[in-house]
Amino acid sequence: MTESEAGQPNGRGAAQGELTRVSFVLLPRFNMMTLTMLMEPMRIANYLAPQKLYEWDFRASFEGPVSASSGMTVACRSFDQEGLPVPDMIVVCGSWGAEHLDDQRLFRWLRRLARSKVQMVAVELGIYAFAKAGIVTDQKVTTHWSMMAGLAEAYPELQVVEQLFSVEGPVMTCSGGTAGLDLMLHIVGRKNGDQLAAEIANQVMHHPRRPPEALQRYATGGKHDDVHQDVRAAMTLLEARIEEPTPVPRVCREIGVSQRKLERLFKRDIGCTIVQYSKLLRLQYARVLLSSTRMSIREVSAACGFNSMSYFSQSFLEAFGKKPSEYRQAWPEKDAAPSWPGTVYSFLQGTGRKPRRKG
């Protein structure tokens, strides 16, 4: 497949006026914002073009309403209902709990469409459906940054990268949120021309249009965009060494800054000390492993650089309000809404400190 054909429905270099049929497969608790980001460029394309360019429908494992994480519902048809047109593009939208999906009927249907060269798109945790169906094996994929650790642990053969979206021939993956808009503008540009994609971007006031390789996060936990480069360098180093935390003096030596200066910069730009940030980072990593893998609590503790199980459990409880054993589901079925504490913001609120306002 040539570069110009990548991203085309069915792998074809379709004429610019050809109708493209898109089917959104919605998994329970999908992200409504992401779905909207994917839909709106197609709606605006139809609005701007002299003829209808896109048509879409909503499908699920069952016929009826499917609830998003926001509580809003979308009426869906069964994905394999007789009489429905074969789509040119399948977009699987999954979020909370999709990592535990076990729907063999859906997996068989996805494999069948993939063999027919239908364009396959996995959004956020929809990537788990592709991995379990065998549609992705050893290629580059992405998902939301907060869930990357669990995906990489569950499927070590995949090249899990932190970027907005990936294009690997007939398979695309998307991290979600506003990245859905960039992905769809990319698809429209490839299929219908960059002029139309640019005009859609103008309509929604989305500038600049971001490439696939753009990072999902500008600065992890940063309070504003101008986080100092030394703080960024320290964050990158700490993230790369989750399993073996690096002492602060060594961090400072490796990035070439004094400890006093780095501590001051962390408090200014992040709101906490580098030690506190490192601990929160490892606890967040642990939470993802607990909720998305079958690793034991002891294995998770070690994987996150905690030498003491009791200290890990105590720190985890303080950060999230639950014991590690109670966090096997990121969003338990009994809870009406998801909760994801343990951020720098919640840490500052818990200690009574107020985040510094910029300016």
JOVENGI-V329707 format. One line per field, one symbol per residue. ss: DSSP state (h for helix, s for strand, l for the rest). phi: phi as a letter, one per 20 degrees, with the letter a starting at -180 (. if undefined). A space follows every 50 residues. Layout:
ss->???
phi->???
This chain:
ss->llllllllhhhllllllllssssssslllslhhhhhhhhhhhhhhhhhll lllssssssslllsssssllllssssssllllllllllsssssslllhhh lllhhhhhhhhhhhhlllssssssllhhhhhhhllllllsslllhhhhhh hhhhllllssllllssssllssssllllhhhhhhhhhhhhhhlhhhhhhh hhhlllllllllllllllllllllllllhhhhhhhhhhhhlllllllhhh hhhhhlllhhhhhhhhhhhllllhhhhhhhhhhhhhhhhhhhllllhhhh hhhlllllhhhhhhhhhhhhlllhhhlllllllllllllllllhhhhhhh hllllllll
phi->.fffefnegmmeefffeffdeddeeeegmfefffgfgffggfffgffeef bfdcbbbccbfbepfdeefenfccfcdffdgfnffffebdcedccgnffd gccffffffffffffemffdcddlefffffffenfdcdefcbbfgfdfff ffffcfffeecebfbcccmedcccfolfffffffffffffedofffgfff gffeldbefefgfgffdebgmfebfefgffffffffffffcgfcgegggf gfffembfffffffffffedobfffffgffffffffffffeccdffffff gffdneedfffffffffffdmcfgfedfcfcggfefbfccfneggfffff enedgfffn
